[in-house]
Amino acid sequence: MKLRITTIGNSAGVILPKELLARLRVGKGDELYALETPDGIRLTAFDPELAIQMEVAEDVMRKRRTLLNKLAQ
């Protein structure tokens, strides 16, 4: 899909067609992340930093399951 860079106020931007927004499962107001890969730039709605934080949280929850159960009571 070919995208054109356009002027938006004093900045430059890209207008994403509806079909691309649907494939990314995003809409107005959502955030996208541009990740640099060996093949170029990847545009994604997936937040890699949040994924790392969630992995750490899940690891803590697995290791401290008994303590978390006591705190929930």
C-alpha positions as CSV (number, residue, x, y, z in Angstrom):
1,M,0.0,0.0,0.0
2,K,1.5,3.3,-1.0
3,L,1.1,6.3,1.4
4,R,1.9,9.9,0.6
5,I,3.4,12.4,3.1
6,T,1.4,15.6,3.3
7,T,1.5,18.9,5.2
8,I,-0.6,19.0,8.4
9,G,-0.2,22.5,9.9
10,N,3.5,23.1,10.4
11,S,4.2,19.4,10.4
12,A,4.2,16.5,8.0
13,G,2.0,13.5,8.3
14,V,0.6,10.4,6.6
15,I,-3.1,9.8,6.1
16,L,-4.0,6.2,6.7
17,P,-6.8,4.7,4.5
18,K,-9.8,3.1,6.3
19,E,-8.7,-0.4,5.1
20,L,-5.3,0.0,6.7
21,L,-6.8,1.3,10.0
22,A,-9.1,-1.8,10.0
23,R,-6.2,-4.1,9.4
24,L,-4.3,-2.5,12.3
25,R,-7.5,-2.6,14.4
26,V,-7.1,1.1,15.3
27,G,-9.1,4.3,15.0
28,K,-8.9,8.0,15.7
29,G,-7.2,8.7,19.0
30,D,-5.4,5.3,19.2
31,E,-1.6,5.1,19.3
32,L,0.7,3.4,16.8
33,Y,4.3,2.5,17.4
34,A,7.0,2.7,14.7
35,L,9.6,0.0,15.3
36,E,12.9,-0.2,13.5
37,T,13.6,-3.6,12.2
38,P,16.4,-5.1,10.0
39,D,13.9,-4.9,7.0
40,G,12.8,-1.2,7.7
41,I,10.2,0.4,9.8
42,R,7.3,-1.6,11.2
43,L,4.0,0.2,12.1
44,T,2.1,-1.5,14.8
45,A,-0.6,-1.0,17.5
46,F,1.4,-3.3,19.8
47,D,3.4,-1.6,22.5
48,P,6.6,-3.5,22.9
49,E,7.5,-1.7,26.2
50,L,4.2,-2.6,27.8
51,A,4.7,-6.3,26.7
52,I,8.0,-6.4,28.5
53,Q,6.4,-4.9,31.7
54,M,3.6,-7.4,31.5
55,E,6.0,-10.3,31.2
56,V,7.8,-9.1,34.4
57,A,4.5,-8.7,36.2
58,E,3.3,-12.2,35.2
59,D,6.6,-13.6,36.4
60,V,6.2,-11.9,39.8
61,M,2.6,-13.1,40.1
62,R,3.6,-16.7,39.4
63,K,6.4,-16.6,41.9
64,R,4.4,-14.8,44.6
65,R,1.0,-16.4,44.1
66,T,0.6,-17.3,47.8
67,L,1.4,-13.8,49.0
68,L,-1.0,-12.2,46.4
69,N,-3.8,-14.6,47.5
70,K,-3.3,-13.6,51.1
71,L,-3.4,-9.9,50.2
72,A,-6.6,-10.3,48.2
73,Q,-8.4,-11.8,51.2
